[in-house]
Amino acid sequence: MARCGFDCVINYVRNADAAAEVKKAVETAGQRGHLVQADVGESADRRKLVEESYSAFGRIDLLVNNAGVAPDKRVDLLEASEIHLIG
């Protein structure tokens, strides 16, 4: 994403070293990187992730969800509740 001109928020749960490597790669590509430790399985952490993203960059242009867990029921994302997404 950085090579395409995006500043990047790098979210991680436990592996701060790997997240720091990604941030370095983002910065090497000429973009800004910002690290956020948050577990997207936790509602409060999701809020933290969004708030820190806005604080760092003022907006969110693109979201890549790579948590690796599919919801129990597929619904339109704009109509999904937390219950739909985490079952």
Backbone atoms as SQL, in Angstrom:
CREATE TABLE atoms (id INTEGER PRIMARY KEY, chain TEXT, resi INTEGER, resn TEXT, atom TEXT, x REAL, y REAL, z REAL);
INSERT INTO atoms VALUES
  (1, 'A', 1, 'MET', 'N', 0.821, -1.178, 0.000),
  (2, 'A', 1, 'MET', 'CA', 0.000, 0.000, 0.000),
  (3, 'A', 1, 'MET', 'C', 0.877, 1.258, 0.000),
  (4, 'A', 2, 'ALA', 'N', 1.961, 1.218, 0.734),
  (5, 'A', 2, 'ALA', 'CA', 2.847, 2.379, 0.782),
  (6, 'A', 2, 'ALA', 'C', 3.435, 2.689, -0.593),
  (7, 'A', 3, 'ARG', 'N', 3.753, 1.647, -1.341),
  (8, 'A', 3, 'ARG', 'CA', 4.291, 1.870, -2.690),
  (9, 'A', 3, 'ARG', 'C', 3.255, 2.473, -3.626),
  (10, 'A', 4, 'CYS', 'N', 1.982, 2.382, -3.258),
  (11, 'A', 4, 'CYS', 'CA', 0.896, 2.994, -4.035),
  (12, 'A', 4, 'CYS', 'C', 0.573, 4.399, -3.523),
  (13, 'A', 5, 'GLY', 'N', 1.323, 4.884, -2.534),
  (14, 'A', 5, 'GLY', 'CA', 1.157, 6.245, -2.055),
  (15, 'A', 5, 'GLY', 'C', 0.322, 6.411, -0.799),
  (16, 'A', 6, 'PHE', 'N', 0.005, 5.313, -0.121),
  (17, 'A', 6, 'PHE', 'CA', -0.798, 5.389, 1.096),
  (18, 'A', 6, 'PHE', 'C', 0.091, 5.461, 2.330),
  (19, 'A', 7, 'ASP', 'N', -0.239, 6.377, 3.254),
  (20, 'A', 7, 'ASP', 'CA', 0.290, 6.289, 4.606),
  (21, 'A', 7, 'ASP', 'C', -0.414, 5.098, 5.232),
  (22, 'A', 8, 'CYS', 'N', 0.207, 4.439, 6.192),
  (23, 'A', 8, 'CYS', 'CA', -0.345, 3.189, 6.707),
  (24, 'A', 8, 'CYS', 'C', -0.371, 3.133, 8.223),
  (25, 'A', 9, 'VAL', 'N', -1.504, 2.684, 8.741),
  (26, 'A', 9, 'VAL', 'CA', -1.610, 2.313, 10.147),
  (27, 'A', 9, 'VAL', 'C', -1.365, 0.819, 10.198),
  (28, 'A', 10, 'ILE', 'N', -0.414, 0.424, 11.008),
  (29, 'A', 10, 'ILE', 'CA', -0.077, -0.987, 11.142),
  (30, 'A', 10, 'ILE', 'C', -0.611, -1.456, 12.487),
  (31, 'A', 11, 'ASN', 'N', -1.588, -2.340, 12.436),
  (32, 'A', 11, 'ASN', 'CA', -2.193, -2.872, 13.651),
  (33, 'A', 11, 'ASN', 'C', -1.539, -4.207, 13.991),
  (34, 'A', 12, 'TYR', 'N', -1.325, -4.416, 15.276),
  (35, 'A', 12, 'TYR', 'CA', -0.781, -5.698, 15.726),
  (36, 'A', 12, 'TYR', 'C', -1.357, -5.997, 17.107),
  (37, 'A', 13, 'VAL', 'N', -1.311, -7.262, 17.478),
  (38, 'A', 13, 'VAL', 'CA', -1.770, -7.650, 18.807),
  (39, 'A', 13, 'VAL', 'C', -0.571, -7.903, 19.709),
  (40, 'A', 14, 'ARG', 'N', 0.331, -8.799, 19.282),
  (41, 'A', 14, 'ARG', 'CA', 1.456, -9.194, 20.140),
  (42, 'A', 14, 'ARG', 'C', 2.832, -8.927, 19.538),
  (43, 'A', 15, 'ASN', 'N', 2.985, -9.049, 18.242),
  (44, 'A', 15, 'ASN', 'CA', 4.316, -9.039, 17.649),
  (45, 'A', 15, 'ASN', 'C', 4.760, -7.617, 17.269),
  (46, 'A', 16, 'ALA', 'N', 5.203, -6.877, 18.278),
  (47, 'A', 16, 'ALA', 'CA', 5.631, -5.495, 18.062),
  (48, 'A', 16, 'ALA', 'C', 6.845, -5.415, 17.138),
  (49, 'A', 17, 'ASP', 'N', 7.727, -6.402, 17.204),
  (50, 'A', 17, 'ASP', 'CA', 8.919, -6.380, 16.344),
  (51, 'A', 17, 'ASP', 'C', 8.535, -6.498, 14.871),
  (52, 'A', 18, 'ALA', 'N', 7.616, -7.397, 14.553),
  (53, 'A', 18, 'ALA', 'CA', 7.174, -7.545, 13.162),
  (54, 'A', 18, 'ALA', 'C', 6.461, -6.279, 12.696),
  (55, 'A', 19, 'ALA', 'N', 5.641, -5.698, 13.572),
  (56, 'A', 19, 'ALA', 'CA', 4.940, -4.462, 13.220),
  (57, 'A', 19, 'ALA', 'C', 5.937, -3.338, 12.946),
  (58, 'A', 20, 'ALA', 'N', 6.993, -3.261, 13.747),
  (59, 'A', 20, 'ALA', 'CA', 8.026, -2.242, 13.544),
  (60, 'A', 20, 'ALA', 'C', 8.744, -2.435, 12.209),
  (61, 'A', 21, 'GLU', 'N', 8.944, -3.686, 11.809),
  (62, 'A', 21, 'GLU', 'CA', 9.557, -3.962, 10.496),
  (63, 'A', 21, 'GLU', 'C', 8.658, -3.469, 9.371),
  (64, 'A', 22, 'VAL', 'N', 7.360, -3.683, 9.505),
  (65, 'A', 22, 'VAL', 'CA', 6.421, -3.208, 8.487),
  (66, 'A', 22, 'VAL', 'C', 6.434, -1.681, 8.434),
  (67, 'A', 23, 'LYS', 'N', 6.440, -1.053, 9.598),
  (68, 'A', 23, 'LYS', 'CA', 6.493, 0.411, 9.640),
  (69, 'A', 23, 'LYS', 'C', 7.749, 0.925, 8.937),
  (70, 'A', 24, 'LYS', 'N', 8.867, 0.280, 9.182),
  (71, 'A', 24, 'LYS', 'CA', 10.111, 0.679, 8.527),
  (72, 'A', 24, 'LYS', 'C', 9.991, 0.544, 7.010),
  (73, 'A', 25, 'ALA', 'N', 9.366, -0.541, 6.537),
  (74, 'A', 25, 'ALA', 'CA', 9.176, -0.732, 5.092),
  (75, 'A', 25, 'ALA', 'C', 8.272, 0.351, 4.511),
  (76, 'A', 26, 'VAL', 'N', 7.232, 0.726, 5.249),
  (77, 'A', 26, 'VAL', 'CA', 6.335, 1.804, 4.806),
  (78, 'A', 26, 'VAL', 'C', 7.138, 3.098, 4.660),
  (79, 'A', 27, 'GLU', 'N', 7.947, 3.407, 5.657),
  (80, 'A', 27, 'GLU', 'CA', 8.729, 4.635, 5.628),
  (81, 'A', 27, 'GLU', 'C', 9.815, 4.589, 4.548),
  (82, 'A', 28, 'THR', 'N', 10.379, 3.426, 4.304),
  (83, 'A', 28, 'THR', 'CA', 11.356, 3.276, 3.223),
  (84, 'A', 28, 'THR', 'C', 10.705, 3.558, 1.866),
  (85, 'A', 29, 'ALA', 'N', 9.421, 3.251, 1.762),
  (86, 'A', 29, 'ALA', 'CA', 8.677, 3.520, 0.526),
  (87, 'A', 29, 'ALA', 'C', 8.254, 4.988, 0.424),
  (88, 'A', 30, 'GLY', 'N', 8.612, 5.790, 1.428),
  (89, 'A', 30, 'GLY', 'CA', 8.344, 7.225, 1.357),
  (90, 'A', 30, 'GLY', 'C', 7.030, 7.663, 1.979),
  (91, 'A', 31, 'GLN', 'N', 6.390, 6.789, 2.716),
  (92, 'A', 31, 'GLN', 'CA', 5.109, 7.126, 3.337),
  (93, 'A', 31, 'GLN', 'C', 5.246, 7.105, 4.852),
  (94, 'A', 32, 'ARG', 'N', 4.219, 7.595, 5.518),
  (95, 'A', 32, 'ARG', 'CA', 4.211, 7.595, 6.980),
  (96, 'A', 32, 'ARG', 'C', 3.589, 6.305, 7.491),
  (97, 'A', 33, 'GLY', 'N', 4.157, 5.770, 8.552),
  (98, 'A', 33, 'GLY', 'CA', 3.615, 4.592, 9.211),
  (99, 'A', 33, 'GLY', 'C', 3.276, 4.918, 10.654),
  (100, 'A', 34, 'HIS', 'N', 2.217, 4.308, 11.148),
  (101, 'A', 34, 'HIS', 'CA', 1.805, 4.519, 12.538),
  (102, 'A', 34, 'HIS', 'C', 1.413, 3.171, 13.125),
  (103, 'A', 35, 'LEU', 'N', 1.977, 2.822, 14.267),
  (104, 'A', 35, 'LEU', 'CA', 1.696, 1.536, 14.910),
  (105, 'A', 35, 'LEU', 'C', 0.579, 1.672, 15.931),
  (106, 'A', 36, 'VAL', 'N', -0.332, 0.691, 15.942),
  (107, 'A', 36, 'VAL', 'CA', -1.388, 0.631, 16.944),
  (108, 'A', 36, 'VAL', 'C', -1.502, -0.804, 17.437),
  (109, 'A', 37, 'GLN', 'N', -1.382, -0.969, 18.732),
  (110, 'A', 37, 'GLN', 'CA', -1.595, -2.296, 19.316),
  (111, 'A', 37, 'GLN', 'C', -3.071, -2.396, 19.678),
  (112, 'A', 38, 'ALA', 'N', -3.780, -3.308, 19.000),
  (113, 'A', 38, 'ALA', 'CA', -5.211, -3.475, 19.241),
  (114, 'A', 38, 'ALA', 'C', -5.640, -4.860, 18.787),
  (115, 'A', 39, 'ASP', 'N', -6.531, -5.450, 19.550),
  (116, 'A', 39, 'ASP', 'CA', -7.123, -6.741, 19.204),
  (117, 'A', 39, 'ASP', 'C', -8.482, -6.464, 18.578),
  (118, 'A', 40, 'VAL', 'N', -8.620, -6.674, 17.270),
  (119, 'A', 40, 'VAL', 'CA', -9.877, -6.331, 16.588),
  (120, 'A', 40, 'VAL', 'C', -11.043, -7.210, 17.033),
  (121, 'A', 41, 'GLY', 'N', -10.777, -8.222, 17.828),
  (122, 'A', 41, 'GLY', 'CA', -11.837, -9.026, 18.410),
  (123, 'A', 41, 'GLY', 'C', -12.488, -8.351, 19.610),
  (124, 'A', 42, 'GLU', 'N', -11.910, -7.245, 20.049),
  (125, 'A', 42, 'GLU', 'CA', -12.424, -6.504, 21.199),
  (126, 'A', 42, 'GLU', 'C', -12.983, -5.156, 20.745),
  (127, 'A', 43, 'SER', 'N', -14.217, -4.883, 21.114),
  (128, 'A', 43, 'SER', 'CA', -14.899, -3.659, 20.695),
  (129, 'A', 43, 'SER', 'C', -14.108, -2.401, 21.062),
  (130, 'A', 44, 'ALA', 'N', -13.627, -2.321, 22.280),
  (131, 'A', 44, 'ALA', 'CA', -12.879, -1.136, 22.718),
  (132, 'A', 44, 'ALA', 'C', -11.599, -0.959, 21.903),
  (133, 'A', 45, 'ASP', 'N', -10.948, -2.055, 21.569),
  (134, 'A', 45, 'ASP', 'CA', -9.728, -1.967, 20.765),
  (135, 'A', 45, 'ASP', 'C', -10.024, -1.521, 19.339),
  (136, 'A', 46, 'ARG', 'N', -11.165, -1.943, 18.791),
  (137, 'A', 46, 'ARG', 'CA', -11.531, -1.470, 17.447),
  (138, 'A', 46, 'ARG', 'C', -11.738, 0.039, 17.459),
  (139, 'A', 47, 'ARG', 'N', -12.404, 0.543, 18.491),
  (140, 'A', 47, 'ARG', 'CA', -12.583, 1.992, 18.621),
  (141, 'A', 47, 'ARG', 'C', -11.218, 2.686, 18.725),
  (142, 'A', 48, 'LYS', 'N', -10.344, 2.118, 19.534),
  (143, 'A', 48, 'LYS', 'CA', -8.999, 2.678, 19.693),
  (144, 'A', 48, 'LYS', 'C', -8.277, 2.740, 18.348),
  (145, 'A', 49, 'LEU', 'N', -8.368, 1.680, 17.567),
  (146, 'A', 49, 'LEU', 'CA', -7.709, 1.619, 16.266),
  (147, 'A', 49, 'LEU', 'C', -8.209, 2.722, 15.341),
  (148, 'A', 50, 'VAL', 'N', -9.517, 2.899, 15.294),
  (149, 'A', 50, 'VAL', 'CA', -10.098, 3.949, 14.440),
  (150, 'A', 50, 'VAL', 'C', -9.691, 5.329, 14.953),
  (151, 'A', 51, 'GLU', 'N', -9.809, 5.549, 16.258),
  (152, 'A', 51, 'GLU', 'CA', -9.459, 6.850, 16.828),
  (153, 'A', 51, 'GLU', 'C', -7.999, 7.199, 16.591),
  (154, 'A', 52, 'GLU', 'N', -7.111, 6.239, 16.778),
  (155, 'A', 52, 'GLU', 'CA', -5.688, 6.514, 16.548),
  (156, 'A', 52, 'GLU', 'C', -5.380, 6.734, 15.072),
  (157, 'A', 53, 'SER', 'N', -6.117, 6.060, 14.205),
  (158, 'A', 53, 'SER', 'CA', -5.942, 6.273, 12.764),
  (159, 'A', 53, 'SER', 'C', -6.310, 7.699, 12.389),
  (160, 'A', 54, 'TYR', 'N', -7.459, 8.158, 12.879),
  (161, 'A', 54, 'TYR', 'CA', -7.876, 9.541, 12.617),
  (162, 'A', 54, 'TYR', 'C', -6.905, 10.534, 13.240),
  (163, 'A', 55, 'SER', 'N', -6.446, 10.235, 14.438),
  (164, 'A', 55, 'SER', 'CA', -5.515, 11.133, 15.110),
  (165, 'A', 55, 'SER', 'C', -4.207, 11.253, 14.331),
  (166, 'A', 56, 'ALA', 'N', -3.716, 10.146, 13.817),
  (167, 'A', 56, 'ALA', 'CA', -2.436, 10.140, 13.100),
  (168, 'A', 56, 'ALA', 'C', -2.540, 10.787, 11.726),
  (169, 'A', 57, 'PHE', 'N', -3.626, 10.513, 10.995),
  (170, 'A', 57, 'PHE', 'CA', -3.695, 10.920, 9.589),
  (171, 'A', 57, 'PHE', 'C', -4.915, 11.758, 9.214),
  (172, 'A', 58, 'GLY', 'N', -5.867, 11.907, 10.132),
  (173, 'A', 58, 'GLY', 'CA', -7.012, 12.764, 9.859),
  (174, 'A', 58, 'GLY', 'C', -8.134, 12.131, 9.060),
  (175, 'A', 59, 'ARG', 'N', -7.917, 10.935, 8.558),
  (176, 'A', 59, 'ARG', 'CA', -8.943, 10.260, 7.754),
  (177, 'A', 59, 'ARG', 'C', -8.527, 8.816, 7.516),
  (178, 'A', 60, 'ILE', 'N', -9.484, 8.036, 7.027),
  (179, 'A', 60, 'ILE', 'CA', -9.219, 6.663, 6.604),
  (180, 'A', 60, 'ILE', 'C', -9.707, 6.556, 5.167),
  (181, 'A', 61, 'ASP', 'N', -8.794, 6.269, 4.249),
  (182, 'A', 61, 'ASP', 'CA', -9.155, 6.142, 2.838),
  (183, 'A', 61, 'ASP', 'C', -9.388, 4.700, 2.421),
  (184, 'A', 62, 'LEU', 'N', -8.728, 3.776, 3.067),
  (185, 'A', 62, 'LEU', 'CA', -8.798, 2.375, 2.677),
  (186, 'A', 62, 'LEU', 'C', -8.597, 1.515, 3.910),
  (187, 'A', 63, 'LEU', 'N', -9.389, 0.466, 4.011),
  (188, 'A', 63, 'LEU', 'CA', -9.256, -0.474, 5.126),
  (189, 'A', 63, 'LEU', 'C', -8.989, -1.854, 4.555),
  (190, 'A', 64, 'VAL', 'N', -7.930, -2.477, 5.007),
  (191, 'A', 64, 'VAL', 'CA', -7.636, -3.860, 4.640),
  (192, 'A', 64, 'VAL', 'C', -7.834, -4.691, 5.891),
  (193, 'A', 65, 'ASN', 'N', -8.873, -5.505, 5.878),
  (194, 'A', 65, 'ASN', 'CA', -9.175, -6.368, 7.015),
  (195, 'A', 65, 'ASN', 'C', -8.520, -7.709, 6.756),
  (196, 'A', 66, 'ASN', 'N', -7.533, -8.021, 7.574),
  (197, 'A', 66, 'ASN', 'CA', -6.780, -9.249, 7.378),
  (198, 'A', 66, 'ASN', 'C', -6.751, -10.065, 8.671),
  (199, 'A', 67, 'ALA', 'N', -7.872, -10.017, 9.417),
  (200, 'A', 67, 'ALA', 'CA', -7.911, -10.714, 10.699),
  (201, 'A', 67, 'ALA', 'C', -8.038, -12.222, 10.520),
  (202, 'A', 68, 'GLY', 'N', -8.512, -12.671, 9.386),
  (203, 'A', 68, 'GLY', 'CA', -8.526, -14.092, 9.083),
  (204, 'A', 68, 'GLY', 'C', -9.688, -14.894, 9.634),
  (205, 'A', 69, 'VAL', 'N', -10.711, -14.237, 10.154),
  (206, 'A', 69, 'VAL', 'CA', -11.869, -14.947, 10.684),
  (207, 'A', 69, 'VAL', 'C', -13.114, -14.456, 9.953),
  (208, 'A', 70, 'ALA', 'N', -13.855, -15.377, 9.370),
  (209, 'A', 70, 'ALA', 'CA', -15.076, -15.016, 8.645),
  (210, 'A', 70, 'ALA', 'C', -16.255, -14.952, 9.610),
  (211, 'A', 71, 'PRO', 'N', -17.211, -14.059, 9.344),
  (212, 'A', 71, 'PRO', 'CA', -18.394, -13.989, 10.201),
  (213, 'A', 71, 'PRO', 'C', -19.267, -15.226, 10.033),
  (214, 'A', 72, 'ASP', 'N', -20.088, -15.498, 11.059),
  (215, 'A', 72, 'ASP', 'CA', -21.014, -16.631, 10.986),
  (216, 'A', 72, 'ASP', 'C', -22.088, -16.413, 9.933),
  (217, 'A', 73, 'LYS', 'N', -22.512, -15.166, 9.760),
  (218, 'A', 73, 'LYS', 'CA', -23.578, -14.830, 8.818),
  (219, 'A', 73, 'LYS', 'C', -23.091, -13.706, 7.925),
  (220, 'A', 74, 'ARG', 'N', -23.220, -13.879, 6.628),
  (221, 'A', 74, 'ARG', 'CA', -22.784, -12.850, 5.682),
  (222, 'A', 74, 'ARG', 'C', -23.915, -11.854, 5.454),
  (223, 'A', 75, 'VAL', 'N', -23.644, -10.593, 5.748),
  (224, 'A', 75, 'VAL', 'CA', -24.582, -9.510, 5.512),
  (225, 'A', 75, 'VAL', 'C', -23.815, -8.345, 4.922),
  (226, 'A', 76, 'ASP', 'N', -24.537, -7.395, 4.340),
  (227, 'A', 76, 'ASP', 'CA', -23.907, -6.193, 3.817),
  (228, 'A', 76, 'ASP', 'C', -23.135, -5.518, 4.951),
  (229, 'A', 77, 'LEU', 'N', -21.895, -5.158, 4.722),
  (230, 'A', 77, 'LEU', 'CA', -21.049, -4.589, 5.759),
  (231, 'A', 77, 'LEU', 'C', -21.675, -3.349, 6.388),
  (232, 'A', 78, 'LEU', 'N', -22.355, -2.535, 5.578),
  (233, 'A', 78, 'LEU', 'CA', -22.953, -1.320, 6.114),
  (234, 'A', 78, 'LEU', 'C', -24.168, -1.607, 6.988),
  (235, 'A', 79, 'GLU', 'N', -24.704, -2.815, 6.894),
  (236, 'A', 79, 'GLU', 'CA', -25.854, -3.198, 7.710),
  (237, 'A', 79, 'GLU', 'C', -25.467, -4.156, 8.840),
  (238, 'A', 80, 'ALA', 'N', -24.227, -4.562, 8.889),
  (239, 'A', 80, 'ALA', 'CA', -23.781, -5.547, 9.869),
  (240, 'A', 80, 'ALA', 'C', -23.647, -4.912, 11.247),
  (241, 'A', 81, 'SER', 'N', -24.066, -5.646, 12.230),
  (242, 'A', 81, 'SER', 'CA', -23.836, -5.226, 13.611),
  (243, 'A', 81, 'SER', 'C', -22.635, -6.001, 14.134),
  (244, 'A', 82, 'GLU', 'N', -22.188, -5.639, 15.311),
  (245, 'A', 82, 'GLU', 'CA', -21.092, -6.386, 15.919),
  (246, 'A', 82, 'GLU', 'C', -21.461, -7.842, 16.096),
  (247, 'A', 83, 'ILE', 'N', -22.723, -8.118, 16.388),
  (248, 'A', 83, 'ILE', 'CA', -23.200, -9.482, 16.550),
  (249, 'A', 83, 'ILE', 'C', -23.027, -10.267, 15.240),
  (250, 'A', 84, 'HIS', 'N', -23.350, -9.651, 14.110),
  (251, 'A', 84, 'HIS', 'CA', -23.175, -10.323, 12.817),
  (252, 'A', 84, 'HIS', 'C', -21.717, -10.658, 12.553),
  (253, 'A', 85, 'LEU', 'N', -20.823, -9.740, 12.944),
  (254, 'A', 85, 'LEU', 'CA', -19.429, -9.897, 12.591),
  (255, 'A', 85, 'LEU', 'C', -18.665, -10.843, 13.500),
  (256, 'A', 86, 'ILE', 'N', -19.061, -10.927, 14.762),
  (257, 'A', 86, 'ILE', 'CA', -18.302, -11.796, 15.658),
  (258, 'A', 86, 'ILE', 'C', -19.117, -12.959, 16.192),
  (259, 'A', 87, 'GLY', 'N', -20.354, -13.072, 15.716),
  (260, 'A', 87, 'GLY', 'CA', -21.179, -14.239, 15.979),
  (261, 'A', 87, 'GLY', 'C', -21.607, -14.428, 17.376);
